Amino acid sequence: MLILNFSHPLTDTQKQQIETLTGNPITEIRTVPSQMDNNQPFAEQIAAKVAAIGLTPQEWQNTPLLIVPPALNFSAAVLLAHLHGLMGYFPPIVRTRPVPDALPPRFEVAEIINLQAVRQKARQERAA
């Protein structure tokens, strides 16, 4: 499984948590800088960051991907819309959360969210 990480570097513990939750080994992690220029259009910036990942159209559609989205909500929304266009579905994402009372502060993997399943469930609700 290829992880596209638009956030902070993953720790060894977080990598183990991801493998446990998904039941799949991590084959590669590509870190994508997520700093955005607030004075420039986000769609263009996200498109450039995604293009720099270097996957072919076939790889976007066929490679098992897991996304660690950026923390900035606006860029995360644009990223997911862009990826849906390339992949034909919403990719699963990693949600992290702070470890209670940890000093120094650290984060753990809270869940893997299957965004495509969330979408499908919402479509069923719409049809009801």
Residue frames as a rotation matrix with the C-alpha (Angstrom) as fourth column:
MET 1
0.587 0.809 0.000 0.00
0.809 -0.587 0.000 0.00
0.000 0.000 -1.000 0.00
LEU 2
-0.477 -0.683 0.554 1.30
0.688 -0.682 -0.249 3.43
0.547 0.262 0.795 -0.97
ILE 3
0.314 0.511 -0.800 0.75
0.868 -0.496 0.024 6.20
-0.385 -0.702 -0.600 1.55
LEU 4
-0.162 -0.275 0.948 0.60
0.575 -0.807 -0.136 9.77
0.802 0.522 0.289 0.30
ASN 5
0.081 0.079 -0.994 1.37
0.984 -0.162 0.067 11.87
-0.156 -0.984 -0.091 3.35
PHE 6
0.052 0.049 0.997 0.36
0.442 -0.897 0.021 15.53
0.896 0.439 -0.069 3.18
SER 7
0.909 0.310 0.279 0.93
-0.131 -0.422 0.897 16.01
0.396 -0.852 -0.342 6.92
HIS 8
0.358 -0.790 0.498 3.63
-0.916 -0.193 0.352 15.50
-0.182 -0.582 -0.793 9.55
PRO 9
-0.408 -0.575 -0.710 6.06
-0.673 0.715 -0.192 12.59
0.618 0.399 -0.678 9.15
LEU 10
0.703 0.684 -0.194 4.63
-0.425 0.623 0.657 9.29
0.570 -0.379 0.729 10.37
THR 11
-0.052 -0.679 0.732 6.26
-0.983 0.165 0.084 7.68
-0.178 -0.715 -0.676 13.39
ASP 12
-0.833 -0.286 -0.474 7.10
-0.372 0.923 0.097 3.98
0.410 0.257 -0.875 13.52
THR 13
-0.797 0.593 0.117 4.20
0.163 0.397 -0.903 3.51
-0.582 -0.701 -0.413 15.94
GLN 14
-0.011 0.818 -0.575 1.78
-0.610 -0.461 -0.644 5.24
-0.792 0.344 0.505 13.56
LYS 15
-0.346 -0.181 -0.921 3.00
-0.900 0.341 0.271 3.07
0.264 0.923 -0.280 10.68
GLN 16
-0.991 -0.016 -0.129 2.36
0.025 0.951 -0.308 -0.05
0.128 -0.309 -0.942 12.74
GLN 17
-0.478 0.874 -0.083 -1.11
-0.038 -0.115 -0.993 1.23
-0.877 -0.472 0.088 13.68
ILE 18
-0.017 0.443 -0.896 -1.92
-0.927 -0.342 -0.151 1.83
-0.374 0.829 0.417 10.00
GLU 19
-0.642 -0.283 -0.713 -0.79
-0.594 0.771 0.229 -1.67
0.485 0.570 -0.663 9.02
THR 20
-0.943 0.331 0.040 -2.84
0.201 0.661 -0.723 -3.17
-0.266 -0.674 -0.689 11.84
LEU 21
-0.265 0.904 -0.336 -5.98
-0.255 -0.402 -0.880 -1.20
-0.930 -0.148 0.337 10.97
THR 22
0.127 0.298 -0.946 -5.77
-0.969 -0.168 -0.183 -1.85
-0.214 0.940 0.267 7.22
GLY 23
0.600 0.007 0.800 -4.40
-0.083 0.995 0.053 -5.38
-0.795 -0.098 0.598 7.34
ASN 24
0.892 -0.311 0.329 -1.98
0.384 0.134 -0.914 -4.38
0.240 0.941 0.239 4.58
PRO 25
0.107 -0.924 -0.368 1.76
0.864 -0.097 0.494 -3.73
-0.492 -0.371 0.787 4.60
ILE 26
0.783 -0.019 -0.621 3.02
-0.199 -0.955 -0.222 -0.26
-0.589 0.297 -0.752 3.78
THR 27
0.547 -0.591 0.593 5.17
0.820 0.518 -0.242 -0.57
-0.164 0.619 0.768 0.66
GLU 28
-0.515 -0.689 0.509 6.06
0.752 -0.649 -0.118 3.10
0.412 0.322 0.852 0.31
ILE 29
0.406 0.561 -0.722 5.41
0.751 -0.655 -0.087 6.49
-0.521 -0.507 -0.687 1.88
ARG 30
-0.337 -0.444 0.830 5.65
0.793 -0.609 -0.003 9.61
0.507 0.657 0.558 -0.23
THR 31
-0.103 0.221 -0.970 5.72
0.751 -0.622 -0.221 12.83
-0.652 -0.751 -0.102 1.73
VAL 32
-0.058 0.207 0.977 4.11
0.840 -0.518 0.159 15.73
0.539 0.830 -0.144 -0.10
PRO 33
-0.921 -0.289 -0.263 4.78
0.386 -0.769 -0.509 19.27
-0.055 -0.570 0.820 1.18
SER 34
-0.096 0.994 0.052 1.47
0.979 0.085 0.187 20.75
0.181 0.069 -0.981 2.25
GLN 35
-0.457 -0.104 -0.883 2.34
0.440 -0.890 -0.122 24.40
-0.773 -0.444 0.452 2.85
MET 36
0.159 0.623 0.765 -0.11
0.986 -0.133 -0.097 26.56
0.041 0.771 -0.636 0.93
ASP 37
-0.936 -0.350 0.036 0.17
0.352 -0.934 0.066 30.16
0.010 0.075 0.997 -0.26
ASN 38
-0.233 0.918 -0.322 -3.00
0.712 -0.065 -0.700 31.87
-0.663 -0.392 -0.638 0.97
ASN 39
-0.099 0.151 -0.984 -2.63
-0.362 -0.926 -0.106 34.52
-0.927 0.345 0.146 -1.73
GLN 40
-0.759 -0.175 -0.627 -2.84
-0.651 0.236 0.722 32.01
0.022 0.956 -0.293 -4.60
PRO 41
0.290 0.926 -0.243 -5.72
-0.905 0.348 0.243 29.78
0.310 0.149 0.939 -5.76
PHE 42
-0.053 -0.283 0.958 -5.72
-0.735 0.661 0.154 26.50
-0.676 -0.695 -0.243 -3.85
ALA 43
0.829 0.429 0.359 -6.92
-0.105 0.750 -0.653 24.36
-0.550 0.504 0.666 -6.76
GLU 44
0.767 -0.599 -0.231 -3.85
-0.358 -0.101 -0.928 25.26
0.533 0.794 -0.292 -8.81
GLN 45
-0.072 -0.831 0.551 -1.49
-0.983 -0.036 -0.182 24.66
0.172 -0.555 -0.814 -5.90
ILE 46
0.199 0.224 0.954 -3.02
-0.523 0.848 -0.090 21.27
-0.829 -0.481 0.286 -5.11
ALA 47
0.984 0.178 -0.023 -2.90
-0.105 0.469 -0.877 20.26
-0.145 0.865 0.480 -8.78
ALA 48
0.406 -0.907 -0.115 0.82
-0.658 -0.202 -0.726 21.05
0.635 0.370 -0.678 -8.86
LYS 49
-0.207 -0.463 0.862 1.51
-0.943 0.330 -0.049 19.10
-0.262 -0.823 -0.505 -5.66
VAL 50
0.510 0.480 0.714 -0.42
-0.282 0.877 -0.388 16.08
-0.813 -0.003 0.583 -6.93
ALA 51
0.939 -0.198 -0.282 1.30
-0.257 0.144 -0.956 16.21
0.230 0.970 0.084 -10.34
ALA 52
0.101 -0.976 0.193 4.68
-0.912 -0.169 -0.374 16.19
0.398 -0.138 -0.907 -8.57
ILE 53
0.308 0.062 0.949 3.81
-0.638 0.754 0.157 12.81
-0.706 -0.654 0.272 -7.01
GLY 54
-0.448 -0.647 -0.617 4.45
-0.867 0.144 0.477 11.34
-0.220 0.748 -0.626 -10.44
LEU 55
-0.410 0.371 0.833 1.82
0.100 0.926 -0.363 8.61
-0.906 -0.066 -0.417 -10.70
THR 56
-0.990 0.134 -0.051 0.47
-0.054 -0.022 0.998 7.67
0.132 0.991 0.029 -14.13
PRO 57
-0.254 0.965 0.058 -3.27
-0.927 -0.260 0.271 7.74
0.277 0.015 0.961 -14.82
GLN 58
0.219 0.296 -0.930 -3.27
-0.165 0.950 0.264 3.94
0.962 0.096 0.257 -14.55
GLU 59
-0.652 -0.532 -0.540 -1.44
0.447 0.305 -0.841 4.06
0.612 -0.790 0.039 -11.21
TRP 60
-0.815 0.422 0.398 -3.93
-0.570 -0.708 -0.417 6.59
0.105 -0.567 0.817 -9.83
GLN 61
0.133 0.969 -0.206 -6.74
-0.910 0.202 0.362 4.19
0.392 0.140 0.909 -10.65
ASN 62
0.579 0.121 -0.806 -5.10
-0.156 0.987 0.037 0.88
0.800 0.104 0.590 -9.70
THR 63
-0.511 -0.840 -0.180 -2.55
0.078 0.164 -0.983 1.42
0.856 -0.516 -0.018 -6.92
PRO 64
0.402 0.594 -0.697 -3.78
0.786 0.166 0.595 0.76
0.469 -0.788 -0.400 -3.37
LEU 65
-0.464 -0.524 0.715 -3.49
0.179 -0.845 -0.503 4.25
0.868 -0.105 0.486 -1.85
LEU 66
0.339 0.490 -0.803 -4.01
0.936 -0.090 0.340 5.65
0.095 -0.867 -0.489 1.61
ILE 67
0.027 -0.245 0.969 -4.03
0.309 -0.920 -0.241 9.41
0.951 0.306 0.050 2.15
VAL 68
-0.142 -0.070 -0.987 -2.85
0.949 -0.292 -0.115 11.33
-0.281 -0.954 0.108 5.20
PRO 69
0.457 0.417 0.786 -4.60
0.733 -0.677 -0.067 14.62
0.504 0.607 -0.615 4.43
PRO 70
-0.631 -0.633 0.449 -3.23
0.300 -0.733 -0.611 18.06
0.715 -0.251 0.652 5.25
ALA 71
-0.577 0.378 -0.724 -4.48
0.772 -0.037 -0.635 19.65
-0.267 -0.925 -0.270 8.46
LEU 72
-0.816 0.276 -0.507 -5.69
-0.308 -0.951 -0.021 22.79
-0.488 0.139 0.861 6.68
ASN 73
-0.160 0.861 0.483 -9.35
0.244 0.508 -0.826 22.10
-0.956 -0.015 -0.291 5.95
PHE 74
0.549 0.400 -0.733 -9.54
-0.527 -0.515 -0.676 24.10
-0.648 0.758 -0.072 2.72
SER 75
-0.248 -0.720 -0.649 -6.57
-0.969 0.187 0.162 22.36
0.005 0.669 -0.744 1.13
ALA 76
-0.800 0.014 0.600 -7.82
-0.146 0.965 -0.218 18.94
-0.582 -0.262 -0.770 2.34
ALA 77
0.229 0.968 0.103 -11.19
0.018 0.101 -0.995 19.52
-0.973 0.230 0.005 0.65
VAL 78
0.512 -0.106 -0.852 -9.58
-0.817 -0.367 -0.445 20.57
-0.266 0.924 -0.274 -2.63
LEU 79
-0.600 -0.800 -0.012 -7.15
-0.782 0.582 0.224 17.64
-0.172 0.144 -0.974 -2.45
LEU 80
-0.543 0.436 0.717 -9.93
0.066 0.874 -0.482 15.09
-0.837 -0.215 -0.503 -2.01
ALA 81
0.594 0.750 -0.292 -11.93
-0.209 -0.207 -0.956 16.56
-0.777 0.628 0.034 -4.90
HIS 82
0.196 -0.625 -0.755 -8.83
-0.977 -0.189 -0.097 16.46
-0.082 0.757 -0.648 -7.11
LEU 83
-0.774 -0.530 0.347 -7.97
-0.533 0.841 0.095 12.89
-0.342 -0.111 -0.933 -6.14
HIS 84
-0.023 0.850 0.526 -11.55
0.045 0.527 -0.849 11.75
-0.999 0.004 -0.050 -6.78
GLY 85
0.679 0.261 -0.687 -11.22
-0.596 -0.352 -0.722 13.10
-0.430 0.899 -0.083 -10.30
LEU 86
-0.182 -0.856 -0.484 -7.99
-0.975 0.222 -0.026 11.18
0.130 0.467 -0.875 -10.88
MET 87
-0.883 -0.277 0.379 -8.96
-0.396 0.873 -0.284 7.96
-0.252 -0.401 -0.881 -9.14
GLY 88
-0.505 0.785 -0.359 -12.66
-0.254 0.263 0.931 7.71
0.825 0.561 0.066 -9.90
TYR 89
0.473 0.614 -0.631 -13.49
0.531 0.373 0.761 7.26
0.703 -0.695 -0.150 -6.21
PHE 90
0.625 -0.256 0.737 -12.74
-0.637 -0.714 0.292 8.86
0.452 -0.652 -0.610 -2.86
PRO 91
-0.159 -0.768 -0.620 -9.59
-0.060 0.634 -0.771 7.40
0.985 -0.086 -0.147 -1.31
PRO 92
0.673 0.275 -0.687 -9.43
0.630 0.274 0.727 6.16
0.388 -0.921 0.011 2.27
ILE 93
0.215 -0.576 0.789 -7.81
-0.305 -0.807 -0.506 8.57
0.928 -0.131 -0.349 4.70
VAL 94
-0.278 -0.405 -0.871 -5.93
0.777 0.438 -0.452 8.37
0.564 -0.803 0.193 7.99
ARG 95
0.569 0.410 0.713 -7.35
-0.152 -0.799 0.582 10.31
0.808 -0.440 -0.392 10.94
THR 96
-0.440 -0.742 -0.506 -4.98
0.525 0.244 -0.815 11.05
0.729 -0.624 0.282 13.79
ARG 97
0.741 0.609 0.282 -5.74
0.087 -0.504 0.859 12.32
0.666 -0.612 -0.427 17.28
PRO 98
-0.048 -0.765 0.642 -3.67
-0.751 -0.396 -0.529 13.63
0.659 -0.507 -0.555 20.18
VAL 99
-0.164 -0.090 -0.982 -2.53
0.509 0.845 -0.163 11.06
0.845 -0.526 -0.093 22.73
PRO 100
0.779 0.553 0.294 -4.11
0.055 -0.528 0.847 12.20
0.624 -0.644 -0.442 26.03
ASP 101
0.936 -0.336 0.105 -1.68
-0.211 -0.295 0.932 13.74
-0.282 -0.894 -0.347 28.52
ALA 102
0.573 -0.772 0.276 1.36
0.819 0.533 -0.211 12.98
0.016 0.347 0.938 26.33
LEU 103
0.865 -0.440 -0.241 4.42
-0.390 -0.892 0.229 15.15
-0.316 -0.104 -0.943 26.93
PRO 104
-0.810 0.096 -0.579 5.76
-0.323 -0.897 0.303 16.14
-0.490 0.432 0.757 24.54
PRO 105
0.219 0.970 -0.109 2.53
-0.623 0.053 -0.781 16.17
-0.751 0.239 0.615 22.55
ARG 106
-0.905 -0.421 -0.059 2.19
-0.308 0.554 0.773 13.29
-0.293 0.718 -0.631 20.10
PHE 107
0.018 0.926 -0.376 -0.48
-0.981 -0.057 -0.186 11.81
-0.194 0.372 0.908 17.88
GLU 108
-0.666 -0.103 0.738 -1.80
-0.062 0.995 0.083 8.32
-0.743 0.009 -0.669 17.28
VAL 109
-0.867 0.432 -0.248 -3.82
-0.234 0.087 0.968 6.86
0.440 0.898 0.025 14.43
ALA 110
-0.535 0.759 0.371 -7.48
-0.647 -0.085 -0.758 7.07
-0.543 -0.646 0.536 15.44
GLU 111
0.275 0.674 0.686 -9.05
0.132 0.680 -0.721 5.38
-0.952 0.289 0.098 12.42
ILE 112
-0.941 -0.314 0.126 -8.93
0.149 -0.051 0.988 4.75
-0.304 0.948 0.095 8.72
ILE 113
-0.090 0.948 -0.306 -11.94
-0.228 -0.319 -0.920 6.42
-0.970 -0.013 0.244 7.13
ASN 114
-0.637 0.006 0.771 -13.30
0.673 0.492 0.552 4.81
-0.376 0.871 -0.318 3.98
LEU 115
-0.641 0.353 -0.681 -14.57
-0.308 -0.932 -0.194 7.94
-0.703 0.085 0.706 2.25
GLN 116
-0.795 0.373 -0.477 -16.07
-0.432 0.202 0.879 6.00
0.425 0.905 0.001 -0.64
ALA 117
-0.588 0.595 -0.547 -18.19
0.701 0.712 0.021 4.00
0.402 -0.372 -0.837 1.83
VAL 118
-0.572 0.366 -0.734 -19.28
0.387 -0.669 -0.635 7.26
-0.723 -0.647 0.240 3.48
ARG 119
-0.751 0.257 -0.608 -20.31
-0.609 -0.625 0.488 8.57
-0.255 0.737 0.626 0.06
GLN 120
-0.759 0.459 -0.461 -22.19
-0.011 0.700 0.715 5.39
0.651 0.548 -0.526 -0.82
LYS 121
-0.573 0.548 -0.610 -24.08
0.815 0.298 -0.498 5.43
-0.091 -0.782 -0.617 2.48
ALA 122
-0.580 0.327 -0.746 -25.08
-0.034 -0.925 -0.379 9.06
-0.814 -0.194 0.547 1.94
ARG 123
-0.808 0.284 -0.516 -26.31
-0.564 -0.117 0.817 8.25
0.172 0.951 0.255 -1.59
GLN 124
-0.667 0.585 -0.461 -28.53
0.517 0.809 0.278 5.51
0.536 -0.053 -0.843 -0.16
GLU 125
-0.492 0.469 -0.733 -29.95
0.645 -0.369 -0.669 7.99
-0.585 -0.802 -0.121 2.36
ARG 126
-0.734 0.179 -0.655 -30.64
-0.445 -0.856 0.264 10.42
-0.514 0.485 0.708 -0.48
ALA 127
-0.795 0.394 -0.461 -32.52
-0.285 0.429 0.857 7.74
0.536 0.813 -0.228 -2.41
ALA 128
-0.741 0.501 -0.447 -34.69
0.667 0.627 -0.402 6.83
0.079 -0.596 -0.799 0.59
